[in-house]
Amino acid sequence: MRRRNAGVMGRLVRWLRAAFSENLGLKAFSFVLALGLTAYQRGSEDEEQRTIPVDVILRLPATDARRELMTVVPPSPIHVTVRGSTRALDSLTSAGIPSVEVDLRRGDAHAIVFEPEMFAVPPGVQVNIIDPASIALEWQDVIERSVPIQASITGRVADGYTVQSVKVDPTSITVMGPASLVEVMQFVRLAAFDVSGKTDGVYRHPLALDQPGQRIQYLGPASATVTVSIGRQLVQRKFTRRAVLVVGPPQAKTEPKNVDVTVTGPPEVINGLRDEMIVPRVDVAGAGYDPKDQRHASIVLPVRVDLSNVEIELQPPTVSVLW
């Protein structure tokens, strides 16, 4: 029995000795390969994917280049999807990906194309997706143009008065901006001129121009002087076919016999006029003619209507007087 146990132990010892001493190179290679496979498997299981926002910095043309980029680049930070180990991505997320600079100073690029190598990421991190991958660009020439300045009135003048004229000095201003915006500008508006409660007179105020639209600049003072003239409110009334009275020879007649009289003045005066107050007349004696010297004659004289505080227009303004 003891001999049998000793034989078994001897065989076990010889097997162990052979296992650790024979083919050492092959065994070492197998061990290293197993370690590598284990490390790769664990590393693969540790990888993940994340999306990180990245700002874009544009280098635009100088002002004197007269080129304007119309595209908003970008409307928000671009988004870069990266893949790497959890530890590397945690560090990258905390620090962020540095901003990307794009040189557009020549003003002729048709698009921005984002490439993975444009983004500074640490070793072991790979850029997989860029959103957007490219951005189309629109450029326009910057032009100058003279645009009229327009005044606006607010408020209500005192009863019986009206705004008679509005003048602006200067009458125009030079604006600069992209051609598509400048070419469609019809005017530049001023802040409103308040005439509330004002009566007869001339009023002057400097007023600011409205803020220019986006991408538009004013080349000159951003204000103008507005002059407003306010006067009595006037109305018109027309008296038609009024007979012309001749002051002079009793037998004198006029051609034409009637004239139209238009009277302009304050409402309270015009509304008080009656037909019998409108008397057109011609004065032969007052014009220097003596009917006694000429028994028959014909002269052209102006027609007059005597009224106060009004303006009078006659049609026709003259008539022929015959006697």
Residue pairs with C-beta under 8 A, 6 or more apart in sequence:
43 85
46 85
46 86
46 87
47 83
47 84
47 85
47 86
48 83
48 84
48 85
48 86
48 89
49 81
49 82
49 83
49 128
50 81
50 82
50 89
50 92
50 93
51 79
51 80
51 81
51 82
51 129
52 79
52 80
52 81
52 82
52 92
52 93
52 96
52 97
53 76
53 77
53 78
53 79
53 80
54 77
54 78
54 79
54 80
54 96
54 97
54 98
54 99
54 100
54 119
55 77
55 99
55 100
56 73
56 74
56 77
56 78
56 99
56 100
56 101
56 102
56 112
57 99
57 100
57 101
57 102
58 69
58 73
58 101
58 102
58 104
59 101
59 102
59 103
59 104
59 105
60 69
60 104
60 105
60 107
61 67
61 104
61 105
61 106
61 107
62 105
65 105
65 107
66 141
66 142
66 143
67 107
67 139
67 140
67 141
67 142
68 139
68 140
68 141
68 142
68 177
68 178
68 215
69 104
69 107
69 137
69 138
69 139
70 138
70 139
70 140
70 178
70 180
71 135
71 136
71 137
71 138
73 102
73 112
73 135
73 137
74 132
74 135
78 100
78 114
78 130
78 131
78 132
79 130
79 131
80 97
80 119
80 127
80 129
80 130
80 131
81 127
81 128
81 129
81 130
81 131
82 89
82 92
82 97
82 121
82 125
82 126
82 127
82 128
83 125
83 126
83 128
84 92
84 121
84 122
84 124
84 125
84 126
85 124
88 122
88 124
88 125
89 125
91 122
92 121
92 122
92 125
97 119
97 120
97 121
98 119
98 120
100 114
100 118
100 119
102 112
104 112
104 137
107 139
108 139
109 137
110 136
110 137
111 134
111 135
111 136
111 137
112 134
112 135
112 137
113 133
113 134
114 130
114 132
114 133
114 134
116 126
116 127
116 130
119 127
119 130
121 127
140 178
140 179
140 180
141 178
141 179
142 176
142 177
142 178
142 179
143 176
143 177
143 178
143 179
143 182
143 183
144 174
144 175
144 176
144 182
144 219
145 174
145 175
145 182
145 183
145 185
146 172
146 173
146 174
146 175
147 172
147 173
147 174
147 175
147 185
147 186
147 187
147 188
148 171
148 172
148 186
148 187
148 188
149 168
149 170
149 171
149 172
149 173
149 187
149 188
149 189
149 190
149 209
149 224
150 168
150 187
150 188
150 189
150 190
151 166
151 168
151 190
151 193
151 207
151 224
151 226
152 189
152 190
152 191
152 192
152 193
153 163
153 166
153 192
153 193
153 195
153 228
154 192
154 193
154 194
154 195
154 196
155 194
155 195
155 196
155 197
156 195
156 196
156 197
157 163
157 195
157 196
157 197
157 198
157 199
157 230
158 197
158 198
158 199
160 232
160 233
160 266
160 267
160 268
161 198
161 199
161 200
161 230
161 231
161 232
161 233
162 230
162 231
162 232
162 233
162 234
163 195
163 228
163 229
163 230
164 229
164 230
164 231
165 227
165 228
165 229
166 193
166 226
166 227
166 228
166 229
167 226
167 227
167 228
168 190
168 224
168 225
168 226
168 227
169 224
169 225
169 227
170 220
170 224
173 188
173 209
173 218
173 219
173 220
173 221
173 224
174 218
174 219
174 220
175 182
175 185
175 188
175 212
175 216
175 217
175 218
175 219
176 182
176 216
176 217
176 219
177 212
177 213
177 215
177 216
177 217
178 215
181 213
181 215
181 216
182 216
185 216
188 209
188 210
188 212
188 218
189 209
189 210
190 207
190 208
190 209
190 210
190 223
190 224
190 226
191 207
191 208
191 209
191 210
192 207
193 203
193 205
193 207
193 226
193 228
195 203
195 228
195 230
198 228
198 230
199 230
200 230
200 231
200 232
201 229
201 230
202 227
202 228
202 229
202 230
203 227
203 228
203 229
203 230
204 225
204 226
204 227
204 228
205 225
205 226
206 223
206 224
206 225
206 226
207 223
207 224
207 225
207 226
208 222
208 223
209 218
209 222
209 223
209 224
212 218
232 266
233 266
233 267
234 264
234 265
234 266
234 267
235 264
235 265
235 266
235 267
235 270
235 271
236 262
236 263
236 264
236 270
237 262
237 263
237 270
237 273
238 260
238 261
238 262
238 263
239 260
239 261
239 262
239 263
239 275
239 278
240 260
241 258
241 259
241 260
242 258
242 259
242 260
242 261
242 278
242 279
242 280
243 257
243 258
243 280
244 254
244 256
244 257
244 258
244 259
244 280
244 281
244 282
244 303
244 319
245 279
245 280
245 281
245 282
246 252
246 253
246 254
246 281
246 282
246 284
246 321
247 281
247 282
247 283
247 284
247 285
247 286
248 282
248 283
248 284
248 285
248 289
248 291
248 321
248 323
249 284
249 291
249 323
251 323
252 284
252 291
252 321
252 322
252 323
253 321
253 322
253 323
254 282
254 319
254 320
254 321
254 322
255 319
255 320
255 322
256 316
256 319
259 280
259 303
259 314
259 315
259 316
259 319
260 314
260 315
261 278
261 280
261 305
261 312
261 313
261 314
262 312
262 313
262 314
262 315
263 270
263 273
263 278
263 307
263 310
263 311
263 312
264 270
264 310
264 311
264 312
264 313
265 309
265 310
265 311
266 309
269 309
269 310
270 310
273 307
277 307
278 305
278 307
279 305
279 306
280 303
280 304
280 305
280 314
281 303
281 304
281 305
282 301
282 302
282 303
282 304
282 319
282 321
283 301
283 304
284 291
284 299
284 301
284 321
284 323
287 299
287 301
289 297
289 299
291 297
291 323
296 323
297 322
297 323
298 320
298 321
298 322
299 320
299 321
300 318
300 319
300 320
300 321
301 318
301 319
301 321
302 317
302 318
303 314
303 316
303 317
303 318
303 319
305 312
305 314
